[in-house]
């Protein structure tokens, strides 16, 4: 487990505050994108005007400049290509901002309300640790732990389809066996609980 890393979320910021901050950041990025599109439009228009003025100057004072369909069509086509490219980039940004949260996001920021830090290894959750005690928060009580483990199986990164309660001699710990489709135990989930049934940590072993 030498490459394991711990991800701890801020202790004094509520889930609601984190969500609001994320929305504000997304709005700021979108505003900057729109501003860049506007700036590019001004640049394109200025370039077209300068080219037009240069062409008039080259002809001298011969009255109204003659209309050149080929040059005009080429400039319009070039401007349309630029606008189409900018539009595609803007659409891609909006799609990125509207990206659907993953199951792991739902677990950490939704169900667990950002109260638990993750310890990861090779994309798999090794453990969840309660981190908000100093902020006055309380650990969460999970009533049906088997259903909880099955619901977030993909988020934990272990391939199992069944969960059964295993024997444990420690009253402060509840252990669940994780079983795959071939009825093989592929791991165990260890819940560390207090006298009120609140979960202070969840660790996985294989």
N, C-alpha and C positions, 0 to 999 in steps of 0.2 A: 504493500500500500504506500510505497515511497512517493508516488505521484499524486496522492490524494490531496485535495485542497478543500479548505473550509470557506464557505460563503456565508458571512453573517450580515444580516440586514440591520439597518439603523434601529437603535433601541428606543429612541425618544420620538420617533415619527409614527403616527398612526397610519393605518391602512388607507383611510380616506385622504390624508394629507399626501401620501405617496402617489395615490391615483390622480389627485388634482395636479401635482407637480408634473406628472408624466403628460397629462393633457396639455398643460401650458407649454411644455417643451415641444410637443408636436405642433401646436399652433405657431410657435416662433419659427420653426423650420419651414412651415408652409408659407408664412409671410415673407421670409427671405427668398423662397423660391419664386413667389409671385413678383417680388421686387426685381429679381434677376431677369425675369421674362420682360418686364417693362423696360428695364435698362437696355436689353438687347434690341427691343423694338425701336427705341430712340436711336440707337447706334445704326441700325439698318436704314432707317429713314434718312438720317444725316448723310450716310454714305451715298444713298441714291440721289439726294439733293446736290451733293458736291460733284458727283459724276455728271449730273445733268448740267450744272453750272459750267463745268470744265468743257463740256461738249459745245455749249453755246459760245463760250469765249473763243474756242478754236475756229469757229465759223466766222467770227468778226461781226461787224454791225451790218448784217445783210438782211435785217428785218426778222420776221418770225422764223425760228429754226425749223428745218424740214423734219417731218415725223419719220422715224426709222423703225418700222415694225419689228425687224429682227432683233435690234438692241433692246427695245422695250419688252418684247416677249421673253428674252433671255433674263433680264433683270427681274421681271415678275416671277418667272419660274424659280430663280434663285431665292427670292424672298419667300416664296411659298414653301420651298424645301427647308429653309431655316425655321419658319413658323411651325412646320409639321414636326421637325426634330424637337423643338422646344416643347411643343404640346405633348409629345410622347414622353419626354423626360418628366414633365409635370404630372402626367397621368401615373407614371411609375412611382413618383414620390407619394402621391395620394394613396396609391395601393399599398405602399410600404407602411404608411402611417395607420392604415386601416387593417393591418395584419392581425389575423385572429390569434388570440392567446393560446399557448400550448396547454396540454394537460398538466404539465409541471407548473406552469404559471398559475393555473386554476388552483392547484394544490397549495402552493406557497402563499400566493397573494389573496386567493379566494377563501378556501376552506380554513387554512391556518392563519389567515389575516396578517401575514408577515411577521408573526411572533416567533418563528423558528428559523434557525440558520441551517444550511445544508452542508454536509461534507460529501464531496463528489470524488469519484475515481473512474476514469475512462467512460464518462457519460452516465454512470450509475450512481444512485444515491446510496451512500454507505450509512448515513445516519442523519437524523433531524434532532436539533438541540434547542430547547426553549431558551430565548435570549432576552426577553422583555421584563424580567423580574425587577430590575432596577428602575424601570419606568412606571412601576406600580401596576403592571399588567399581571394577570394570572394565567397559568398554563391551561390548556384546553382539556376538557373531558370528552373523550370519544366513546359514546355508548356502545355501538356495534363495531368493534374493531375488525372483525372478519370482513364485513361489508366494506369498510373503509379501505382495507388492504386490497380487496378485489377491484374496487372502483378505480384506484390509482396505481394498479399493477404496472401499466406501461410507463408511468412517470417514474416509478422506482427503478425500472430497467432490468427487472428479473422476469423471466418467462414462466408464469404459473397461472393456473386457472382455478385452483381450489385452495381453501385456507381452513386449517383445523387447529383447535386449541391444544397445545402440548402441555405436558406436566412441568411444573416448576416448583421447587422447594422454597423459593424466595417470595414472600408475600408482596414485596414491592416491585415485583416483575411479573409480567404476563408474556408468555411465549407462544407464538403461532407458527405452525409448519406451513410452508409454501409448497404446493404440489402441482406438477405439470400435467399435461394431458396423458402421459404414460404412467401416471400414478407414482411418480418418483418425487421424493422430497428434494427440491432444488435449493432450499434455503430456509432460514427462520427469521422471524421478526420479533425483536425483543422490546417490549414496552416497559419503560421505567415509570411507575406511577406512585403518587403519594397517597396519604390516608383518605383524601377526598376523591380519589379516582382520576386525578388530573395527570396528563401525560407530560413528563419532563424531558423525555427523550425516546427516540425510536431508532434502534440499531438493527442492521441486517447482517446476517452471517450466512456463509455458504459452505 
